[in-house]
Amino acid sequence: MLLVVVLSLTGTVFVAWQFAVEQEENYNVQRLLRKEASVQRSLEYTLDRLPHTLQTQDLPAAFSDRICELADIHGMDIALYHPEGRLLTQSTLNEGEGAAILLSDESLTALELSDDRIQGTEFGESVRVYWNVKNQLGDKLAIAAVRYEKRTPESGDFKAFLSQLAPLYVVLFLGGAILSAFLSNGLVRDLRLIRNRMREFDPSQTQAPIEYSRSDAIGELVDEYNSLLKQLKLSLEELAKSEREGAWRTMAMQVAHEIKNPLTPIKLGAQNLERAWVDKKEDFEMRLKSHCRVVSEQIDVLSEIAQDFSMLAAVDVNEMEEVALNKVILESVELYRSSDDRILWHTELSDESLVIRGSHHHLLRMFNNLISNAVDAVEDSEQPTITLRSKASNSRAVIEIIDNGVGIKPDTLEEIFQPRFTLKQHGTGLGLTITRSIVHQLNGAISVSSEHGKGSTFKLSFPVS
């Protein structure tokens, strides 16, 4: 709106200026012709009352006073020249600089060839006009020259017009500014409402639709937003259902796969034991003891599998206690320190008491998983080294487990926390999944950085109790 007002004012001023210039040009032409005609009649009137024997050299004496009167009356500079181009007399005193109204050679030549008036070159805002002055007998006595100062548009009606128009446009501009501010504030207020609702949008929470009663463009936007909320709710419900079903299918496949492995030797052992009983084998007692040992071992494996899956569930609140991280780390290191005498262990633990709220059993299992992976990673290293660090940083306990093992390829780095993913030839593929689950349940964070062939670093952090 303000732009329209400004453009309107600019366009009006431009058109008015062009019109004023054109009008002033026409006015100056007509006024010049009138004044020129008046001066010419006055000169002819004076010449008619002088003797017809008047010569050119007598003109200065005859017109010395009359030419000044004519110049004052008509507001023009007037000069008389000899037909050969010499100045005879003029209305303006211009001592030491020659004639005030110059007669150029081009104008003099044109007057010799024609009896019509000649308009000379314009200089700024002045116009010069020349014509031949003749006596009663038609003889050429002199050349009359006048200089007319044109009126500019600023000094004409344009200035008055602009002074009348400016207050009107000031009022229009201020009114447009106030109105546009009022309208834009109303528009922005409604848009801010939509923006804030979109900023606070949480897919996990039920979102109430935006209430908007007016049927305008904002209303259409609000209707589309509310419609998208409904569609998003349905899509999220379908996605959650699909994810639950997928998770159950994946978990069922994982459980079936893990349980099937221990059951196979139990089944084979039972079948062999049955045949030995039927065949009355003499070593039946020995086979029975061997089978019992195998069954016991496989039951331990099944128990470990069940424990692994239970770790994926939420940590029991009743098990939460104050746990010293450095103590848990040292316990876990002692379990693996004697597994390989070649491994060089570095424990750079903080002198501060890093106590967090958690479960000792779960934390020990978490560190066991990470250290076990580190031990497996450095198995083929020339000088296997595992470093464990702990420190306090911004009210959080930070732990790093660093190895110089085979590392992890970049294309598999993002998949290591997924169930059933493993780089080992043995294991369930749940170790890192369980570790991440425990970390998140204790309000912690876990990250990994690795360079293939040079080693990996697992970094954990927990809020200090």
Backbone hydrogen bonds, N-H to C=O, Kabsch-Sander energy under -0.5 kcal/mol:
donor,donor_aa,acceptor,acceptor_aa,energy
5,V,1,M,-2.2
6,V,2,L,-2.6
7,L,3,L,-2.9
8,S,4,V,-2.6
9,L,5,V,-2.6
10,T,6,V,-2.7
11,G,7,L,-3.0
12,T,8,S,-2.8
13,V,9,L,-2.8
14,F,10,T,-2.5
15,V,11,G,-2.7
16,A,12,T,-3.0
17,W,13,V,-2.5
18,Q,14,F,-2.5
19,F,15,V,-2.6
20,A,16,A,-2.8
21,V,17,W,-2.9
22,E,18,Q,-2.4
23,Q,19,F,-2.7
24,E,20,A,-3.0
25,E,21,V,-2.3
26,N,22,E,-2.3
27,Y,23,Q,-2.8
28,N,24,E,-3.0
29,V,25,E,-2.3
30,Q,26,N,-2.6
31,R,27,Y,-2.9
32,L,28,N,-2.5
33,L,29,V,-2.4
34,R,30,Q,-2.2
35,K,31,R,-2.7
36,E,32,L,-3.1
37,A,33,L,-2.5
38,S,34,R,-2.3
39,V,35,K,-2.6
40,Q,36,E,-2.5
41,R,37,A,-2.4
42,S,38,S,-2.3
43,L,39,V,-2.5
44,E,40,Q,-2.5
45,Y,41,R,-2.7
46,T,42,S,-2.2
47,L,43,L,-2.4
48,D,44,E,-2.3
49,R,45,Y,-0.8
49,R,46,T,-0.7
50,L,47,L,-1.3
54,L,51,P,-1.9
58,D,55,Q,-1.3
59,L,56,T,-1.4
62,A,58,D,-1.8
63,F,59,L,-2.6
64,S,60,P,-1.0
67,I,63,F,-2.5
69,E,65,D,-1.8
70,L,66,R,-2.3
71,A,67,I,-1.8
72,D,68,C,-2.2
73,I,69,E,-2.5
74,H,70,L,-2.4
75,G,71,A,-1.1
76,M,71,A,-1.3
77,D,147,R,-1.9
79,A,145,A,-2.6
80,L,89,T,-3.1
81,Y,143,I,-2.9
82,H,86,R,-4.2
85,G,82,H,-3.4
88,L,80,L,-3.2
89,T,80,L,-1.5
91,S,78,I,-2.8
97,E,94,N,-1.5
102,L,100,A,-0.7
104,S,102,L,-0.6
108,L,104,S,-2.1
109,T,105,D,-2.4
110,A,106,E,-2.2
111,L,107,S,-2.0
112,E,108,L,-1.6
113,L,109,T,-1.2
114,S,110,A,-1.0
118,I,130,Y,-3.4
120,G,118,I,-0.6
120,G,128,R,-2.8
123,F,126,S,-1.5
124,G,122,E,-0.5
126,S,123,F,-1.8
127,V,148,Y,-2.5
129,V,146,V,-2.1
130,Y,118,I,-3.2
131,W,144,A,-1.9
133,V,142,A,-3.3
134,K,132,N,-0.5
135,N,139,D,-2.1
138,G,135,N,-1.5
141,L,133,V,-3.1
141,L,139,D,-0.6
142,A,133,V,-1.7
143,I,81,Y,-2.6
144,A,131,W,-2.7
145,A,79,A,-2.9
146,V,129,V,-2.2
147,R,77,D,-2.4
148,Y,127,V,-3.0
150,K,125,E,-3.4
150,K,148,Y,-0.7
155,S,152,T,-0.5
156,G,152,T,-0.6
156,G,153,P,-0.9
158,F,153,P,-0.8
159,K,153,P,-0.7
160,A,156,G,-0.6
161,F,157,D,-2.6
162,L,158,F,-2.9
163,S,159,K,-2.1
164,Q,160,A,-1.6
165,L,161,F,-1.9
166,A,162,L,-2.6
168,L,164,Q,-0.7
169,Y,165,L,-2.0
170,V,166,A,-2.2
171,V,167,P,-2.3
172,L,168,L,-2.4
173,F,169,Y,-2.6
174,L,170,V,-2.7
175,G,171,V,-2.9
176,G,172,L,-2.8
177,A,173,F,-2.5
178,I,174,L,-2.5
179,L,175,G,-2.7
180,S,176,G,-2.9
181,A,177,A,-2.3
182,F,178,I,-2.3
183,L,179,L,-2.7
184,S,180,S,-3.0
185,N,181,A,-2.3
186,G,182,F,-1.8
187,L,183,L,-2.3
188,V,184,S,-3.4
189,R,185,N,-2.4
190,D,186,G,-1.6
191,L,187,L,-2.2
192,R,188,V,-2.9
193,L,189,R,-1.7
194,I,190,D,-1.8
195,R,191,L,-2.8
196,N,192,R,-3.1
197,R,193,L,-2.0
198,M,194,I,-2.4
199,R,195,R,-2.5
200,E,196,N,-2.2
201,F,198,M,-0.8
205,Q,202,D,-2.0
212,Y,210,I,-0.6
216,D,214,R,-1.0
220,E,216,D,-2.2
221,L,217,A,-1.9
222,V,218,I,-2.6
223,D,219,G,-2.6
224,E,220,E,-2.2
225,Y,221,L,-2.3
226,N,222,V,-2.9
227,S,223,D,-2.4
228,L,224,E,-2.4
229,L,225,Y,-2.1
230,K,226,N,-1.8
231,Q,227,S,-2.3
232,L,228,L,-3.1
233,K,229,L,-2.5
234,L,230,K,-2.2
235,S,231,Q,-2.6
236,L,232,L,-3.1
237,E,233,K,-2.3
238,E,234,L,-2.5
239,L,235,S,-2.8
240,A,236,L,-3.1
241,K,237,E,-2.4
242,S,238,E,-2.7
243,E,239,L,-3.1
244,R,240,A,-2.8
245,E,241,K,-2.7
246,G,242,S,-2.8
247,A,243,E,-3.1
248,W,244,R,-2.8
249,R,245,E,-2.6
250,T,246,G,-2.9
251,M,247,A,-3.0
252,A,248,W,-3.0
253,M,249,R,-2.6
254,Q,250,T,-2.4
255,V,251,M,-3.1
256,A,252,A,-2.8
257,H,253,M,-2.5
258,E,254,Q,-2.6
259,I,255,V,-2.6
260,K,256,A,-2.1
261,N,257,H,-1.2
263,L,259,I,-1.6
264,T,260,K,-1.6
266,I,262,P,-1.2
267,K,263,L,-2.9
268,L,264,T,-2.5
269,G,265,P,-2.5
270,A,266,I,-2.3
271,Q,267,K,-2.3
272,N,268,L,-2.4
273,L,269,G,-2.5
274,E,270,A,-2.3
275,R,271,Q,-2.2
276,A,272,N,-2.2
277,W,273,L,-1.9
278,V,274,E,-2.4
279,D,275,R,-2.7
280,K,277,W,-0.7
281,K,276,A,-2.7
284,F,281,K,-1.2
287,R,283,D,-2.6
288,L,284,F,-2.8
289,K,285,E,-2.3
290,S,286,M,-2.4
291,H,287,R,-2.8
292,C,288,L,-2.5
293,R,289,K,-2.2
294,V,290,S,-2.4
295,V,291,H,-3.0
296,S,292,C,-2.5
297,E,293,R,-2.3
298,Q,294,V,-2.7
299,I,295,V,-2.4
300,D,296,S,-2.0
301,V,297,E,-1.9
302,L,298,Q,-2.8
303,S,299,I,-2.6
304,E,300,D,-2.3
305,I,301,V,-2.4
306,A,302,L,-2.5
307,Q,303,S,-2.3
308,D,304,E,-2.4
309,F,305,I,-2.3
310,S,306,A,-2.1
311,M,307,Q,-1.7
312,L,308,D,-0.7
312,L,309,F,-0.8
313,A,310,S,-1.2
319,E,316,D,-1.5
320,M,317,V,-1.4
321,E,358,G,-3.1
323,V,321,E,-0.6
323,V,356,I,-2.9
325,L,323,V,-0.7
325,L,354,L,-2.6
328,V,324,A,-1.6
329,I,325,L,-2.7
330,L,326,N,-2.1
331,E,327,K,-2.0
332,S,328,V,-2.3
333,V,329,I,-2.4
334,E,330,L,-2.1
335,L,331,E,-1.1
336,Y,332,S,-0.8
336,Y,333,V,-0.8
337,R,333,V,-1.8
338,S,334,E,-0.5
339,S,336,Y,-1.4
340,D,336,Y,-0.6
343,I,340,D,-1.2
344,L,384,P,-2.8
345,W,343,I,-0.6
346,H,386,I,-2.5
348,E,346,H,-0.6
348,E,388,L,-3.2
349,L,347,T,-0.8
354,L,352,E,-1.1
355,V,353,S,-1.3
356,I,323,V,-2.5
358,G,321,E,-2.9
358,G,356,I,-0.7
360,H,358,G,-0.5
363,L,359,S,-2.8
364,L,360,H,-2.4
365,R,361,H,-2.0
366,M,362,H,-2.2
367,F,363,L,-2.6
368,N,364,L,-2.4
369,N,365,R,-2.1
370,L,366,M,-2.0
371,I,367,F,-2.9
372,S,368,N,-2.6
373,N,369,N,-2.0
374,A,370,L,-1.9
375,V,371,I,-2.6
376,D,372,S,-2.2
377,A,373,N,-2.1
378,V,374,A,-1.8
379,E,376,D,-0.9
381,S,378,V,-1.3
386,I,344,L,-2.4
387,T,402,I,-2.9
388,L,346,H,-3.2
389,R,400,E,-2.5
390,S,348,E,-1.9
391,K,398,V,-2.0
393,S,396,R,-3.0
396,R,393,S,-0.5
397,A,462,F,-3.2
398,V,391,K,-3.1
398,V,396,R,-0.6
399,I,460,L,-2.9
400,E,389,R,-2.2
401,I,458,F,-2.5
402,I,387,T,-3.1
402,I,400,E,-0.5
403,D,456,S,-2.3
404,N,385,T,-1.2
406,V,377,A,-1.3
412,T,409,K,-1.3
413,L,409,K,-0.8
413,L,410,P,-0.6
415,E,412,T,-1.1
416,I,412,T,-0.5
416,I,413,L,-0.7
418,Q,415,E,-1.8
420,R,429,G,-0.7
421,F,418,Q,-1.5
421,F,429,G,-0.8
422,T,420,R,-0.6
434,I,430,L,-3.1
435,T,431,G,-2.4
436,R,432,L,-2.6
437,S,433,T,-2.1
438,I,434,I,-2.6
439,V,435,T,-2.5
440,H,436,R,-2.5
441,Q,437,S,-2.1
442,L,438,I,-1.3
443,N,440,H,-1.7
444,G,439,V,-2.8
445,A,461,S,-2.0
447,S,459,K,-2.2
449,S,457,T,-2.1
451,E,455,G,-2.3
453,G,406,V,-3.5
454,K,451,E,-2.7
455,G,451,E,-1.4
456,S,403,D,-0.8
457,T,449,S,-2.8
458,F,401,I,-2.3
459,K,447,S,-2.8
459,K,457,T,-0.5
460,L,399,I,-3.0
461,S,445,A,-2.0
462,F,397,A,-2.0
464,V,395,S,-1.9
465,S,355,V,-3.2
